[in-house]
């Protein structure tokens, strides 16, 4: 039966990505001669190709967006919709073929065969797609045939001239007439079948010429049983000595009038070319899947040339790739036939030949006669016809023939598909390289940033974690760590759900999360965890792909535990300070809820502190205009984030209040006092102004008074001249002249603050540059003076704080020095030294154990403390700290071994003012490592001696047993002979075990140096060693691309040989199927806190590497119980009896020892009956190795 689009629609595009599929689809649509269309569920036109546009005479925009009734009759639409709905309701294929007439823009009706396929999405009808074929010629032929049905002579004349096989059957389904084409198609003599029963003809002749003849016969004979419907299907006629192979399309319908009414007409159209093209398209699609497996354009081009030859029969072809550096098209691949015909293929420079024109214009060129082409590269070329197609900005493909006019429209269509697929494949390779560069950049960034970094995919799985994150989270095994392994709590102690994690929120909202402070509990009891609670500042940012879909989240975490502890200590201190503040103080949050109240404030407010905390202003005091006014001032301070003053008589409290409101991000702080007495004393203060002047003249601070608008200085004491170095008269003349001496970096800030008086309190610290160039630091403050609520003047005071700032900076430097000392202090010793290499601070447990008083070292130079040979080594490393560099090294001192870490120490200005030494005593650790190495060597020597010495007695036992058997063979009965066989077999097994033990002991002592090794060569040699066993067991071994690694080639061959031999041995009843693969990954790191030391390694064992390869050997055999996966790597451990499977039980132990010698590890993943995968790691070869 015919293949329907709905049944085959997915085959051609399944393996392609969206870009590749779209390009193939566009190429196919533009090369198909039939009309293509798509309708939505309401019958609105969604898309049409150029054929539909040309056939209907409508412009494309006159069809798209309009109902299909513009070109189809309403009855036809109703009939098609009815049959689709009936098919969908019956849960059967709803695709169908309909004969309709398309109405053109000119009013003509074009007979059309409409192939309709429904579009379903999640079981819902979404519209239709289909093909519209113009059958005008066919319709006219059929009409002529039906009209001529009354005249036999006319029928034969018409149908004999048509290239269509025809049967006309009477009402008994005897052959009334058949043309010569039908005889040719089915291999019979036309004259001999006239008058025969068509059913007998099918059974005796036709069914044997058709593939699946039974199905053919059933379908055709069914039309004779029920001669009421049209039939249509494809059939495959096989080749024999009398005829060729071809595909035919069967069309038949009942004859309703005329001489043969009640009979049937059958037509057979040759559709061989259509099937051949479909087969080529399917194979070409499979070929494109192979192209996508390649990693370079050259490799893709090689495959494409082969496929053009093998699949499409285009033996003369080649692919050119554009070379950016040379600005030329160079040949990347070609067939042998091409080379034989043309010799060496040329390179095309700009504007040379047809190839460059096609590449530059992006338009294909088809030449039936190349020699006639005006821009032919070689007019004397042996090529007759040629197709040259662009491959985007990558190059061109050419397909040639020695014959002229060799290519038809079908060939051009296939060539376009090939070029389009090559372009999509090359684009994908380029995109993958960009992605790889992006991944490399991400890895480098994560390795460089000083904070913890993690990358999570859309499933929340961690795909990358840097060393700092491993340290912060106390991760022991980064490769298995997940975010849910650590519990997170907010600042209120509430545990976060997985959906509330910053990374989850970034995924869900698409918005970044910044500086979320969370508490994490690291596990207790492992080397990475200390069981303590740590505070982290966490940020998470989503990253979207090219389509805007979020596929990753990058999370950064910084340890703020110390900051959090200082914050808590500060809060405690603040509470204590607030309690000591003489002025009344309280703080409220955004909802006017009391959060802090000192004793003085509670007394003035007339409410105990515990009754105020947590309550709102409106809950403590009745609503009033005064309360609303206070809230307004609070709001103003929070909105402007500037402090403000508040002075009024409080009816609620019964006294005058003077308050200063200081805003914060979460509320305001209010300092206030009862100024009723001040109000009463203001008059007295005015009278004592003269006394004030006298006092001001004798102060060390600058004191001044000005008008409320600060436009006139009323008074300033002489201290101004001492600090500013300018006369007081200059300030009386110009009140703002003091700004001229303010440092340029501070001047704008001071001018703005001073201009804000008297509405805003003036409180600034800035630098003053005296006329002699000296710089002084000044702290200036000014407040308005009020009388009866009216500001009458501004009074200010300015203090020279130069010496105080210097002392404060000294204190900060001292504090930073000691804090650095504490933060970096491990077990051992720690010290600070200045740029003269003199110790300024020193201490540590090491001095107690060495019997040295650290105070004796203070003030001493390095040269005064250590021996001369040690000073020469230490001095340059200590001085490196003042160049901003760190140093780490080991040194022997006082019969102790120390690991020393030297780092620079900076002050608040970022200047390096000291170096710091952190030393760890590793004496016992070194001694322990040395003992392990000596013990390991003795064990190896013992194993070798035992296994070597045991072989001689075994050889003697075996020899004498065999001698006994040969000499007394005739005298021994069957039991005795069997006993001797048992003994010999036991001795042989013992010998094999000893030889295995000997080989096991020699892994680290007799191995070759570890050099760069090609694993593909190693596997080939192992397969050669196992050749006969592989052939005997009919084993199939598939090997993927294998890398170069650092290793011992003989030992690695032994590993592969053992693993492959095991895979064959335990394959079960089926022939062994084995696969060898390799994957590169980053090697695991040491413990995040740096405390773990590398374990001692025997001589010849590989050093640790940053990168490694994971090699896997996978079989489909009997599998292993997961509980036994560790036991199988132990010496002489077996999971089966020797009757079930042979072996000594040492093979996997030997593999493990060899892999460990190479610095790797080996493991197995398996389930009973599911096969097993043995994986091991080997160090990668880097560029320096190469």
Phi, psi and omega in degrees: 000162184289148175278133181260150181300324180294336181272337186242005190299332185272343189298323190284336188244357193305318188271357185266149174284178188296320182295314180297314181298319181296318180294320177297318182297315181297318179298316181296317181298320184282351181248351180279137182283336181279161177281138178241143183210163172218134177242150173274185186294339180267002180087014178275139182288125179260319182206146173217152175267180185297330182297316179298315181300313181294320186290323184273337182082002177270151169289157183300318182287349174277349178254311184293130182092352179252157181290149183294347178296348175296331184237354180238147177291145183300322180295319178297318180298315180298318180297316180295313181298321181297314183292325177296314181295321178296320179294317180292321180294325181274005179057043176233173181299119183266003178291152180198169178242130185230141175261117184226178174238125177273130179269119183276173179296335180272000180092000177284160178239121183256116177302130187220139172263119186253114175265120188244130175236126177285148174258123180243140176224116185054039177080001182257139180286122183246000181137196181221154167232157180184182182239134178246113184251129178287116181247031181300313181296316179297320181295319180295321178296318181293320179296319178298320181295317182290323179295324182275007184300332181285341183242109183300318182297320180295320179302310184295324180296315183293310189282332177295330181282339181276146179274055184223133174283130187229134167238133170243121185250142176277187185289351173262004180063031167274154181284108177278327178198147174215146180267172182294329180298320178297319177297320179295318183296317189253003172075048175220164177275122185301316183296331184285342185261349181297129180091350180279154175292124183296331179295320178292321179299319178297314186291322186272328189237300193294317184298336180278345177268350186251133174297140185055055184299329181297314180296321178300311183298317181299317184292314183290315182296333179295330178290335178283327178291320180232086186273059183232003185221162175277149178230148180205129178195169177256147176222155186250112178270122182277160182273146170216191184294338184258352185205166182258163179283138177200163173254134180239147173255120180270128172229131179214155179204159179290148173266117190262348181209170177089195186298325185252029178303137184092350176268206185207144174250134180237130180241139178234115181259138178281111180244030182300315181299321180296318179292321179298318179296320180297318178296317179298319179298318180296314180293325178295322177297318177296324179295320180299325177301322178291323178300321184293346178279344184280160184249002179216156179295324181296318180294321177297317181299320179300313181295319182298320178299316179297319183289324175301321179287311189281324186267314185262356179070020180266085190287332178261104180205163177197159181232128178254140179241136182287129178260110183299317185291319182273350185050055183207161173263118181247146180291131180253330180201153178196162180273164178297323179298322178297317181293322179296322184281319189252348185074215179291129181284138183282163169259132185263119174278171179306135176069019178258122169071177179296323184302314183292323179299316180295317181297316185287322184273336184077009181251133181291158177235130179238120184236115175289334178223102185296323183298338180272353181289131184295331182252029176298136182295320181228104181299336181265020183298144176285356181283133179271303180231158188204146172240126178238122186234141179285146173245065181058224177265017182265331183157208179220158173240138176237143178229125190231168174212146177288343180267149176277146179062036187278343189247134177257187183296325178297319177297320180295323178298312180297321179297320178297319180298318179300311181297318179297318180293322177297318179299315179297320180295315179296320178299321180294319177300317179297318179296320180295323177295320177299317178298321180295319177296322178296318178297319178298318179296318178299317179298317181294321179296314181297324180287341186262324187296144184279000180252166177291134182230136177225149173238127181242143178271184185295340178270004181081008179278140179281119180260344180204136177217130182270173186297323182295320177294321177302318181291313184297321185267357179065045184273128179269320181233091182302329185291339180248002185286140173231160185296330181288353178289346179237129179277138180243144180229147177277184186290346176267003179088005180278132179286134180275140171283166180300327181289342181266355178300145180308320180296320179295319180295321178297320176296316187289321186262340185075006181249145179289154176247129184242135167050047175279118182273120183226156177254134179238139177256115178278148184293148179257141175107353175245170188291340180267337187252150179240003178073004182269164176268132180238144178258134181235142169263113190248132173236146180220132181232128178283148177235128183257154176275189183298334180273000182085005179275131180287119180241353179210158172227129176261126182244133177240138182227133179236136182286116178242026182300312180299318179298319180294319179294319178295324178298316179295319179296321180295320178299318179297316179296320180299317179300321179291319179296315181302326180290336182265346181300130182290324176287156175289140181219136169211160180229143176230154178270192184298338181260019179061031179267130180296128178244333176219141176211125175269175186297319181297318179295317179300322180293315181291324180283347176074021180223133179301150183303316183292341176272346178269317186301128178089350181257153179274160178305315182291344177273339181267319183240148180293150179298136181199169178297323179297316181294322178294322179295321178295316179297321178299318180293324176297315180298319180298317180296320181289322180292318181273343186054038176231144180291156181214154179262155181215122179221123179195164175271127184264115174291331181291323185256339176084025175203166178286135180243132169244121186227150171239127183254122179247121182276157170222183181288338186242008180163204178225153172247137186235121171256126183214164178207165176276113183251022179300316178297322180296320179301321181288333183266357184302321179297316179298325180295319180298323180290333181266020181298323180297320178297323178301317180299316180299316179297317182298325182295340185251008178275156174277345180267157174280130178235133179215159174229147178217171174292161182304329181271004178059019180274353180216128176274122181273327180200144170209137184276166187294345180301335178305317181293326179292322184276309184282333186073021179232158184284152175294330182299325180298329180281326176295323180289320181222103185301339182259008182292339179298337181291338182296332181267352179290137181307138183306326181288341183253345194299315183296318180297316182292318180299316181295318181293320181292324180292339182282350175293147003264003183295329182238138178297137180263117182212097185225148173239128186206174181259145176240129179259112180286161179303332179276005178091349179293145181248127178241144175265133183233136173250112185246139177223148177208144180223154176282147176252128185247151173226116184056038178085352181261135179285122183252339178193172174241130179244135181225161177220138180229131184243135174284110185250023183301309181293325180294320178295322178297319179292322178295320178296322178296320178295319179298318178299316179297316181297318180296321180300312183288326177295318176299319180299316182291316184295331184253015186271110173259189172294138179126246183213154177217145182207154171244144177219153181268186185288353172268008182061035176255135181292130177248344176202143184199147178178176177138160183296332182303319183294325176296315181291330181271355179072033182245134176277113183298334180295334179290339180276340182300134179082352180272147176278155178305322182294337181275346189259321189249159177299158184301317183295330179280326179299318180300327179280324188277323187305308181297328180287323177292320182291335180301334180299325181282354171263009179081015184253152175256151177225143176223130184199170177247146182213149177257127183212128179053046178062021176235148176259129182238139168260121190247135177237119182250126181227152175282153178239129183250153173268188185296334180275005181080012180268139178281117181244354181200166171246152180236138179245127173239120184238137176245136178277114182245023183300308182295324180296318179294320180295320179296319180295321180296320179296319179299319181296317180294319179296319180298319180294318180295320179297320179296317180296321181294314181299321180293315182296315182298311183294325181288316183288335181284341185289327183295311176301323180295320179298322180293316179301312181298315183299314183290325176296318179291324177295317178299319181293317183287324184283323185247030184300318183287338184266347183271137175277180185296322180296318181295318179297321179294321179297319179296319178300319178299316182295314179298317179297320177295320178295320179296319179295320177298319178299317179296321179292321179293318178297322177296317178297321178297315179296323179298319182286339183270359186303314184265346184259331184247008182284157176280162176301153180275113181236166174302128185230138175273111183294332178297322176293319180299315182294320178300319179292321179295320179294324178295320178297328183260016189304310184293322179293322178297316181292320180297322183268001181055042184281142176248116184241119180253127183242122176277181177300131181243147188269181167264136181227172176266121183186179176262114189298321181292317181291322178293324176298322178297320179298310181296321182296318179295315182293320178292320179298318177296317181299323178289317184297320186255036182280347182085209184277339183272156175302139183298138173235116189231141178230136179243124182227168180218141179219133181269141178210166177279134182291153178294151182257170177287178182303143188297328183276003175077004184281334184285131177265148175300138179290149180298142181240142176289162179302140177087357179274139187295145173286160180289146181237158177286328183237150181210164177251139173258114180259131184234137175242114188245134176233172181244033187276212189282346176078182184219142174293130182304334180290344182258002188292334177276324186294331187291344180268004178272150184297133176065016176275131179228146178259352183224157176286162180291336176292328180281312181214133179285166175138162183262345182083014181246351186300311182289326176298320177296317178301316181297319181293321179294316180297320179294325176298330179273010178079017183245192178218158182228144180206173181224141172242119186202159173221147179302129178078358183249007182085182183214150174236113175266123182238145175212156183253146177224146181293136179285154176269121178267185186296325181292326176296319181298000000 
